[in-house]
Amino acid sequence: MDKNTLTGLVLMGVLIFGFMWMNNSKQKQLQQQQQEQAEAAAKSDAQTAPVLGADSLDRGEIAAIPAIMREIGASSESSDSTARYTYKTDKVNLSYDGNIVSGTVKAADTIFPYEAVSTGRFGDNVTLTTRNEAVANLREALQDAQRYGSFARYRSGKAETVALKNSRLSLELTSRGGYISRATLLDYKTYLPENEHSNVIDTADVEICRPGCNEYSFELLSASRRFNTADLYFTPRQVSDSVVEMTLDLGNGAMWGLRYTLPEDSYVVNMEVFQKGMQKIIPPSVATATFVWKQTMGRNERGRTFEERNSGLYYKYLGDSPDDLSAQGEKQESLNQKLKWIAFKNQFFSMVMIPRTCFTSADVASKDLKDDPKFVKDLAAEAVMDYSSEAETPVSIDIFMGPNLYPLLSSLDKQIPGADEDSLDLTNLIPLGWPLFRWINTLIIIPVFTFLSKFISSYGLIIFLLTVFIKLILFPFTYKSFKSQAKMRLLAPEIKEINEKYPGQENAMTRNQKTMALYSKAGASPMSGCLPMLLQMPVLIAMFWFFPSAIELRGEHFLWAKDLSAPDVIFTLPFSIPWYGSHVSLFCLLMTATNIIYTRINMQNQASSGMPGMKWMMYLMPVMFLFIFNDYASGLSYYYLLSLLITIIQTYLFRYFTDEEKMRAQMKANAAKPKKKSGWMARLEEAQRKQQAILREQQKQQKRR
């Protein structure tokens, strides 16, 4: 190999090696640049790309946000192109100006910009849970805004209270929902014990409804939405001392509100829906609205038994008599006819919704709260009523909140417009018994009781006078009963002779026949003593219903009784006796003792029945009354005590002024007179003869065997 060839090969190697070295250096530099770019891209992607498992708004949801905010903006007073929307106080706050949406979203005590949540660009150090919570909160707020549309801006706000007051009633109206949150009766106090075994009574003004325990609202429908006014914050305005308005300015000339009017010296407040331009939001084709009413009914009385028993949900069908949902247990019912009113009734107080145009139907429910010491019932009603978005005042409801006082409830027919066409019959809220007993109470007892209360302040004295009045009315029946008992007592020796002359079961028909013949000749009848007592029973039963329902007795003191409408507890036992309870009522004890004495006197006036067990049965009844009446109103036990004492006095007076020898002579004279047998007596004797013939035939057959 010559010199030139060798030199050429060396130069070529140097060139190749130099090229390879330079190429390798450029590749390393390029790889470094690519790695830096990849790291930068990865970092950018980490900030902008979705995290695995992270929630986010889709493009459709993001695109719909300006349109949602524009609809809310129609309610803004400043400009149709701007809007503010707050959801759940500070969870979501959005603003809209032109085409730009801004605001904040709160999640896990961290506040994020609206743009970060809507695009998913949260930045570093934000956990997956917090990211998802923020997105969920924004989505929930947007769905709520879309559902409520023009009403959405009133979904948040500050609850304010406005007062309405007259001489009888004090009302508090809350701007959240625009309803009456508290209704206080100024003339009545509660009488609740501090605890189950306490005699210390906590007194405060009676509250028909109280915050957190009573709520009502209207549900309005559009073509695709449902609005509930309970979720909205109204703007309150005190128009006058007797009128308050709650309004929602929905923009574009649309407005919806509630107007409350409370007249002086009245238990009735009128609630009126007033509106304008609502056909822009609710189509005229929508013809109904739903009135939703819920209440947890609080206790007011010392005696829970009767307060629970006489509390419940009442209603009246148009053109029919009032009815009630079962007062015991848990009950739901659909009422598919027009309703004149719906009432949530306590033992002595009621809250009644009386629409001017009736409820067209309703779903009602009642639930006992036996384990709750402060409440007795959970009540609910959802009633459908006529509505028109074009009418200025489509709905008007008169709300009665007051005592179950018979004269007051009967006077409401004249106070409430439209009641004269179909009587309200609100007096049926007072339980006065079945129709017969109710007539006695409404036609006799209540008028006399009301008349006496105008002149006498002591209700213990009024009950005494009422008892005397009733005894005077029943005097002829009582006297008739005593005379019959006296005749039966005078005939006792002769009846004994008949029983001894015809002993045994085989002579039963003959014995009865002879006894009846003796009664007929003497002019006596065992039924003549029972009939007068039966005629007195309706009055006694009517009083049984009247006293526990008479609000006039509530809180009235007499002797040791602090409240004649509740048991007169003199002391409380450290234990509970079955069917009796743990408290001891003195009037009930006195009534029981007097009843036992009266039973003994009454048995002495009657002929012996010949049945030893009957004697103990007669004494058992007063003992049973001790267990029954221990939990009843002390006024009722006091009335029965007075009634028994007067009856005992009458018995001794009758005995003193009755000449038994003269009565015996009269009976002998009656026996001597010829008696024409009545058809009934003839048939009875014929039946007895046939029965005796059958018995004789049976005896003959037994002897042959």
Buried (B, 14 or more C-beta within 10 A) or exposed (E): EEEEEEEEEEEEEEEEEEEEEEEEEEEEEEEEEEEEEEEEEEEEEEEEEEBEEBBBBEEEBBEEBBEBBBBBBBBBEEEEEBBBBBBEEEBBBBBBBEEEBEBBBBBEEEEBBBEBBBEBEBEEEBEEEBBBBBBBBBBBBBEBBBBBBBBBBBBBBEEBEBEBBBEBBBBBBBBBBBBBBBBBBEEBBBBBBEEEEEEEBEEEEBBBBBEEBBBBBBBBBBEEBEBBBBBBBBBBEEEEEBBBBBBBBBBEEBBBBBBBBBEEEBBBBBBBBBBBBBBBBBBEEBEBBBBBBBBBBBBBBBBBBBBBBBBBBBBBBBEBEBEBBEBEEEBEBEBEBBBBBBBBBBBBBBBBBBBBBBBBBBBBBBBBBEEEEEBBBBBBBBBBBBBBBEBEEBBBBBBBBBBBBBEBBBEBBEBBEBBEEBBBBBBBBBBBBEEEBBBBBBEBBBEBBBEBEEEEEEBBEBBBEBBEBBBEEBEEBBBBBBBBBBBBBBBEEBBEEBBEEBEEEEBBBBBBBBBBBBBBBBBBBBEBBEBBBEBBEBBBBBBBBBBBBBBBBBBBEBEEBBBBBBBBBBEBEEEEEEEBBBBBBBBBBBBBBBBBBBBEBBBEBBBBEEEEEEBEEBEEEBEEBBBEBBBBBBBBBBBBBBBBBBBBEBBEEBBEEEEEEEBBEBBEEBBEEEEEEEEEBEEBBEEBEEBBEEBEEEEEEEEEE
